[in-house]
Amino acid sequence: MSKCSGYVPGSTPAAYLPEGIGADAVRHKGKGYPPAPEPLPVPVMDNHTHFDFPAGDFRVALGAALDAAEAAGVKGAIQVGTDLESSRFTAKAVDADRRLLGAVAIHPNDAPQLAAEGTLDTALAEIEALAAHPRIRAIGETGLDYFRTGEDGLERQQYSFRRHMDIAKRLGLALQIHDRDAHADVVRLLKEEGAPGTVVFHCFSGDAELARICNENGWYMSFSGTVTFKNSHGLHQALAEADRNLLLVETDAPFLTPHPHRGRPNASYMVPYTVRFMADRLDLTAAELGESLAANTERAYGSWTDTRSVDATAETAPGGTRGAHPER
């Protein structure tokens, strides 16, 4: 999640998309969901999204949200938790639709308050239990956010980040990092603790220097719609510097909608806008970049077709979107 938006998660876990993407975009031009883009020639994955976060008044079943993405050439997504509620939703959602993998964590902006209440360690124990699910493939989003956390919360935030790293290493999972205004300390803690085997900088916000550090360490850089913004010069330089084998793409939906629809709600079906922008900047075709992104994503998180955790009776999604998770 990008709490850059200032959004505070609500209490109703449900997937949000227009009832009909095209029709809704026309009815609510300028504030509703944008029209669907031209489908990608090579399918990719949305590496980071939040189906449980509301972004408007229109609800649709989780399966329909993923159908819209698939029609645009986005054949799967990683649903990401930011607190216990959204992480529980994630663990249910990955059972409900095999186009999803999941990540679970306590967001860095939430960690200081939980620590002050004396409940952070208990919350982290539940995160670790949820992460044992075979279709949970990452611990995240975790990391450091110095934009919203004051000096009094930094030590607790860093403690939480270290604990999440430990969980990721012990369970053999990827680490999805939220890094805002904290590049140097994120890198320092990764090196002090010993980074997990797979590290992903979600919504990469660094410059060319951080991209070079990621290249040197084999850390993935996941670019969101912010890279399409005209004034994102540092991101453009980072993209040019990044190792193509370490590139990923994401929405961070419902936030960070790419150009030309900046300011409207985001969703996984919007990934093609970002992919095509990245391809143009890298002098690649959308198909060439798509092949790299798909391969990189599977290398980072494993295969979406692994059915070990898919329950054939799970016909519905959690949180009221398609029903309840079956007993396990």
C-alpha positions as CSV (number, residue, x, y, z in Angstrom):
1,M,0.0,0.0,0.0
2,S,1.1,3.5,-0.5
3,K,-0.1,5.4,2.5
4,C,1.4,8.3,0.5
5,S,-2.3,8.8,-0.4
6,G,-3.2,9.5,3.2
7,Y,-6.0,6.8,3.0
8,V,-6.9,5.1,6.2
9,P,-8.1,1.5,5.6
10,G,-11.8,1.1,6.2
11,S,-13.5,-1.8,8.0
12,T,-15.3,-3.4,5.1
13,P,-13.2,-5.8,3.1
14,A,-14.5,-5.9,-0.4
15,A,-13.2,-5.6,-4.0
16,Y,-14.0,-2.3,-5.6
17,L,-14.4,-1.8,-9.4
18,P,-17.1,-0.3,-11.5
19,E,-20.1,-2.4,-12.3
20,G,-19.2,-2.0,-16.0
21,I,-15.8,-0.4,-16.6
22,G,-16.7,1.3,-19.8
23,A,-20.2,2.4,-18.9
24,D,-19.2,3.6,-15.5
25,A,-16.3,5.7,-16.9
26,V,-18.8,7.4,-19.2
27,R,-21.4,8.0,-16.5
28,H,-18.9,9.4,-14.1
29,K,-16.3,10.9,-16.3
30,G,-13.5,12.6,-14.3
31,K,-14.2,10.8,-11.0
32,G,-15.0,7.2,-11.8
33,Y,-12.8,4.4,-13.0
34,P,-11.2,5.0,-16.4
35,P,-12.0,3.0,-19.5
36,A,-10.1,-0.2,-20.1
37,P,-6.8,0.1,-22.1
38,E,-5.9,-1.9,-25.1
39,P,-4.9,-5.4,-23.8
40,L,-1.3,-6.3,-23.6
41,P,0.2,-8.6,-26.2
42,V,1.9,-10.7,-23.5
43,P,0.2,-11.2,-20.2
44,V,1.8,-9.9,-17.0
45,M,1.0,-9.8,-13.3
46,D,0.0,-6.9,-11.0
47,N,2.7,-7.3,-8.4
48,H,1.0,-5.3,-5.7
49,T,-2.6,-4.3,-5.2
50,H,-5.3,-4.0,-2.5
51,F,-8.6,-5.5,-3.5
52,D,-10.0,-4.8,0.0
53,F,-9.5,-1.0,-0.1
54,P,-12.5,1.1,-1.2
55,A,-12.0,3.7,-3.9
56,G,-15.4,4.9,-4.7
57,D,-19.0,3.8,-4.6
58,F,-19.0,0.9,-7.0
59,R,-18.5,-2.7,-5.8
60,V,-18.1,-5.8,-7.9
61,A,-17.2,-9.4,-7.0
62,L,-13.5,-10.1,-6.6
63,G,-13.7,-12.6,-9.5
64,A,-15.2,-9.9,-11.8
65,A,-12.4,-7.5,-10.8
66,L,-9.9,-10.2,-11.8
67,D,-11.8,-10.8,-15.0
68,A,-11.5,-7.2,-15.9
69,A,-7.7,-7.4,-15.3
70,E,-7.4,-10.6,-17.3
71,A,-9.3,-9.0,-20.3
72,A,-6.6,-6.3,-20.3
73,G,-3.7,-8.8,-20.3
74,V,-3.1,-8.9,-16.6
75,K,-3.6,-12.6,-15.8
76,G,-3.0,-12.4,-12.0
77,A,-2.2,-10.2,-9.0
78,I,-0.6,-10.2,-5.6
79,Q,-3.1,-9.1,-3.0
80,V,-1.2,-7.3,-0.2
81,G,-2.1,-7.0,3.5
82,T,-1.2,-4.0,5.6
83,D,-2.7,-4.9,9.0
84,L,-4.3,-8.0,10.6
85,E,-7.7,-7.4,9.0
86,S,-6.4,-7.0,5.5
87,S,-3.9,-9.8,5.9
88,R,-6.7,-12.1,7.0
89,F,-8.7,-11.0,3.9
90,T,-5.6,-11.8,1.8
91,A,-5.3,-15.4,3.2
92,K,-9.0,-16.0,2.3
93,A,-8.8,-14.3,-1.1
94,V,-5.9,-16.5,-2.3
95,D,-8.1,-19.5,-1.7
96,A,-11.1,-18.0,-3.4
97,D,-9.4,-17.3,-6.8
98,R,-6.3,-19.0,-8.2
99,R,-5.4,-15.8,-10.1
100,L,-4.2,-14.4,-6.8
101,L,-1.1,-14.9,-4.6
102,G,-0.8,-13.0,-1.4
103,A,1.5,-11.0,0.9
104,V,0.8,-10.3,4.6
105,A,2.4,-7.8,7.0
106,I,1.9,-4.9,9.4
107,H,2.4,-1.6,7.5
108,P,5.3,0.5,8.9
109,N,3.0,3.4,9.6
110,D,0.8,1.1,11.8
111,A,3.7,-0.6,13.7
112,P,4.6,2.3,16.1
113,Q,1.0,2.5,17.4
114,L,0.8,-1.3,17.9
115,A,4.2,-1.3,19.7
116,A,3.0,1.5,22.0
117,E,-0.1,-0.5,22.8
118,G,2.1,-3.6,23.5
119,T,0.4,-5.6,20.8
120,L,2.9,-5.6,17.9
121,D,4.6,-8.9,18.8
122,T,1.2,-10.6,19.0
123,A,0.2,-9.1,15.7
124,L,3.5,-10.3,14.1
125,A,2.9,-13.8,15.5
126,E,-0.5,-13.9,13.6
127,I,1.2,-12.6,10.5
128,E,3.7,-15.4,10.6
129,A,0.8,-17.9,11.0
130,L,-1.0,-16.5,8.1
131,A,2.2,-16.5,6.0
132,A,2.4,-20.3,6.4
133,H,-0.4,-20.6,3.8
134,P,1.2,-22.0,0.6
135,R,-0.3,-19.2,-1.6
136,I,1.1,-16.5,0.6
137,R,4.4,-15.8,-1.2
138,A,5.7,-12.6,0.5
139,I,5.9,-10.7,3.7
140,G,4.8,-7.2,3.0
141,E,4.2,-4.6,2.8
142,T,6.8,-3.8,5.5
143,G,9.7,-1.3,5.6
144,L,10.2,2.2,6.7
145,D,8.1,5.4,6.1
146,Y,9.7,8.5,7.4
147,F,7.2,10.8,5.7
148,R,4.3,9.9,8.1
149,T,6.2,8.6,11.2
150,G,7.8,11.1,13.5
151,E,11.1,10.7,15.3
152,D,9.4,9.1,18.3
153,G,8.2,6.2,16.1
154,L,11.3,5.4,14.1
155,E,12.8,2.9,16.5
156,R,9.6,1.0,16.7
157,Q,9.2,1.1,13.0
158,Q,12.7,-0.3,12.5
159,Y,12.1,-3.0,15.0
160,S,9.0,-4.1,13.1
161,F,10.9,-4.1,9.8
162,R,13.6,-6.3,11.4
163,R,11.0,-8.7,12.7
164,H,9.3,-8.9,9.3
165,M,12.7,-9.7,7.6
166,D,13.2,-12.5,10.1
167,I,9.9,-14.0,9.3
168,A,10.5,-13.8,5.6
169,K,13.9,-15.5,5.9
170,R,12.7,-18.3,8.2
171,L,9.7,-19.1,5.9
172,G,11.7,-18.6,2.7
173,L,9.4,-15.9,1.4
174,A,10.0,-12.7,-0.6
175,L,10.0,-9.4,1.3
176,Q,7.9,-6.6,-0.2
177,I,9.3,-3.3,1.0
178,H,7.5,0.0,1.5
179,D,10.2,2.7,1.4
180,R,9.3,6.3,1.7
181,D,11.9,8.9,2.4
182,A,14.0,6.2,4.0
183,H,16.2,4.8,1.3
184,A,19.5,4.8,3.3
185,D,18.1,3.2,6.4
186,V,16.2,0.6,4.4
187,V,19.4,-0.5,2.7
188,R,21.3,-0.3,5.9
189,L,18.9,-2.6,7.8
190,L,18.7,-5.0,4.9
191,K,22.5,-5.4,5.1
192,E,22.7,-5.4,8.9
193,E,20.1,-8.1,9.2
194,G,21.0,-10.0,6.1
195,A,18.3,-9.6,3.4
196,P,16.0,-12.5,2.5
197,G,16.7,-14.3,-0.7
198,T,14.1,-12.2,-2.6
199,V,13.6,-8.5,-1.9
200,V,11.1,-6.4,-3.8
201,F,11.0,-2.6,-3.5
202,H,7.3,-2.1,-3.9
203,C,6.2,1.2,-5.7
204,F,9.9,1.9,-6.3
205,S,10.5,5.5,-5.4
206,G,14.3,5.8,-5.5
207,D,16.7,7.4,-8.0
208,A,19.4,6.0,-10.2
209,E,21.7,5.5,-7.3
210,L,19.2,3.2,-5.4
211,A,18.5,1.4,-8.7
212,R,22.3,0.7,-8.9
213,I,22.2,-0.6,-5.3
214,C,19.3,-2.9,-6.2
215,N,21.2,-4.1,-9.3
216,E,24.3,-4.9,-7.2
217,N,22.2,-6.9,-4.6
218,G,19.8,-8.6,-7.0
219,W,16.8,-6.7,-5.4
220,Y,13.7,-6.3,-7.6
221,M,12.3,-2.9,-8.4
222,S,8.5,-2.8,-8.9
223,F,7.3,0.3,-10.7
224,S,3.8,1.7,-10.3
225,G,1.8,4.3,-12.2
226,T,4.0,7.0,-10.6
227,V,6.7,6.3,-13.2
228,T,4.3,7.6,-15.9
229,F,4.1,11.0,-14.3
230,K,5.8,13.8,-16.3
231,N,7.6,15.2,-13.3
232,S,9.0,11.8,-12.1
233,H,12.4,12.5,-13.4
234,G,14.2,10.5,-10.7
235,L,12.1,7.5,-11.5
236,H,12.7,7.8,-15.2
237,Q,16.5,7.8,-14.5
238,A,16.1,4.8,-12.1
239,L,14.1,2.9,-14.8
240,A,16.9,3.5,-17.3
241,E,19.5,2.3,-14.8
242,A,17.6,-0.8,-13.6
243,D,18.6,-4.3,-14.6
244,R,15.9,-5.5,-16.9
245,N,15.9,-8.9,-15.1
246,L,14.9,-7.1,-11.9
247,L,12.0,-5.1,-13.2
248,L,8.4,-5.7,-12.0
249,V,5.2,-3.7,-12.5
250,E,2.3,-3.0,-10.1
251,T,-0.7,-0.8,-9.5
252,D,-0.8,-0.3,-5.8
253,A,-4.5,0.1,-6.5
254,P,-6.7,1.8,-5.8
255,F,-3.9,4.4,-5.5
256,L,-1.3,5.9,-8.0
257,T,-3.3,5.7,-11.2
258,P,-1.1,6.0,-14.3
259,H,-1.2,8.8,-16.8
260,P,-3.4,9.8,-18.6
261,H,-5.9,9.0,-15.8
262,R,-4.0,10.3,-12.8
263,G,-6.4,11.3,-10.1
264,R,-9.0,8.7,-10.8
265,P,-9.3,5.3,-9.1
266,N,-6.8,2.7,-10.0
267,A,-7.3,-1.1,-10.5
268,S,-5.3,-4.0,-11.9
269,Y,-6.7,-3.6,-15.4
270,M,-4.8,-0.3,-15.6
271,V,-1.4,-2.1,-15.6
272,P,-1.1,-1.8,-19.5
273,Y,-0.7,2.0,-19.3
274,T,2.4,1.6,-17.1
275,V,3.9,-1.3,-19.0
276,R,3.6,0.6,-22.3
277,F,5.2,3.7,-20.8
278,M,8.1,1.6,-19.4
279,A,8.6,-0.1,-22.7
280,D,8.7,3.2,-24.6
281,R,11.3,4.5,-22.2
282,L,13.4,1.4,-22.5
283,D,13.1,1.3,-26.3
284,L,11.4,-2.1,-26.1
285,T,8.1,-3.4,-27.5
286,A,5.3,-4.1,-25.0
287,A,5.7,-7.7,-25.8
288,E,9.4,-7.8,-25.1
289,L,9.0,-6.0,-21.8
290,G,6.0,-8.1,-21.0
291,E,8.0,-11.3,-21.4
292,S,10.6,-10.0,-19.0
293,L,8.1,-8.8,-16.4
294,A,6.3,-12.2,-16.5
295,A,9.5,-14.1,-16.1
296,N,10.8,-11.8,-13.3
297,T,7.5,-12.0,-11.4
298,E,7.4,-15.8,-11.4
299,R,11.1,-15.9,-10.4
300,A,10.3,-13.6,-7.4
301,Y,7.1,-15.3,-6.2
302,G,6.8,-18.7,-7.8
303,S,4.1,-20.0,-10.1
304,W,0.5,-18.9,-9.9
305,T,-0.5,-22.4,-11.2
306,D,0.6,-24.1,-8.1
307,T,-2.6,-25.6,-6.8
308,R,-1.4,-26.9,-3.5
309,S,-3.6,-24.5,-1.6
310,V,-6.5,-24.1,-3.9
311,D,-9.6,-25.7,-2.4
312,A,-12.0,-26.8,-5.2
313,T,-15.0,-26.0,-3.0
314,A,-13.9,-22.3,-2.6
315,E,-16.4,-20.9,-5.1
316,T,-16.6,-17.5,-3.4
317,A,-14.4,-14.7,-2.2
318,P,-14.1,-13.4,1.4
319,G,-15.5,-10.3,2.9
320,G,-18.9,-10.7,1.3
321,T,-17.6,-10.2,-2.3
322,R,-18.2,-13.8,-3.3
323,G,-18.9,-15.5,0.0
324,A,-16.9,-17.1,2.8
325,H,-13.7,-19.1,3.1
326,P,-14.3,-22.8,3.6
327,E,-13.1,-24.4,6.8
328,R,-9.5,-25.7,6.6
